[in-house]
């Protein structure tokens, strides 16, 4: 069984981090349009994924589109 982590930003589900075949590799599965550019990217560090996803999300999503 592979581990996965759900990523939410401000209550918005943006994707999942899934362990790859290599235990040191994590794959990002994007479900939100604002982070789709990162879909299927492989990273060695979960925190790197989180930082990039947050950056893409905030850069792509207008402030008034976020839930209150």
Secondary structure, 3 states (H helix, E strand, C coil): CCCEEEEEECCEEEEEEEECCCCCCEEEEECCHHHHHHCCCEECCHHHHHHHHHHHHHHHCCHHHCCC
